[in-house]
Structures are given as C-alpha cells and as structure tokens.
Amino acid sequence: MKAKVSLVAVAVTLVAAGPAAAWGDLGHEVTGLIAYGRLTPAAKVKVDALLAADSDGLTAPDFASRTTWADKYRTGHRETAA
C-alpha cells in the first residue's frame, strides 16, 4: 500500500510539474555529494585517486566541483550543448 501511495505521489508530481529549470552548480554539487556519500569506502578511494590524477583545470579536483565539469566545458564548446 505504501509503495502505491508513493508511486501515485510521484506520478502526480511529474504530471503537475512545469518545465524543469536548471539547478545550476549548487544543484549538481548537492546531488554529487549525496551520491559520493553513498559510495563504499573502497569506491571512494578509487574515485579520489581518479580525481587526484586528473590534471584538467576546468574545475577544482574535488568530487563536488567535478559535478559541474560538463556545464563548464559546454560554455566554451557550444557544439556539445545539445
């Protein structure tokens, strides 16, 4: 029953929602930090190592900042916007 109520609530929200507005950097960072917090300790070590080895200077090398990388890259490369 609880699952049905949740499903109906999600469906109503999706139907009632207007056009989505972009979240911007903060939205990406918050989502990234939630995802990072759900990683296993071993996965965090691997992700941190990948970020430390990445020399791209477009964003800071921490996980939250890297969540905005695609938007930062798109700014200078409009051909990727679509």
C-alpha positions, 0 to 999 in steps of 0.5 A, a space after each residue: 500500500 505504501 509503495 502505491 501511495 508513493 508511486 501515485 505521489 510521484 506520478 502526480 508530481 511529474 504530471 503537475 510539474 512545469 518545465 524543469 529549470 536548471 539547478 545550476 552548480 549548487 544543484 549538481 554539487 548537492 546531488 554529487 555529494 549525496 551520491 559520493 556519500 553513498 559510495 563504499 569506502 573502497 569506491 571512494 578511494 578509487 574515485 579520489 585517486 581518479 580525481 587526484 590524477 586528473 590534471 584538467 583545470 576546468 574545475 577544482 579536483 574535488 568530487 563536488 566541483 567535478 559535478 559541474 565539469 560538463 556545464 563548464 566545458 559546454 560554455 566554451 564548446 557550444 557544439 556539445 550543448 545539445 
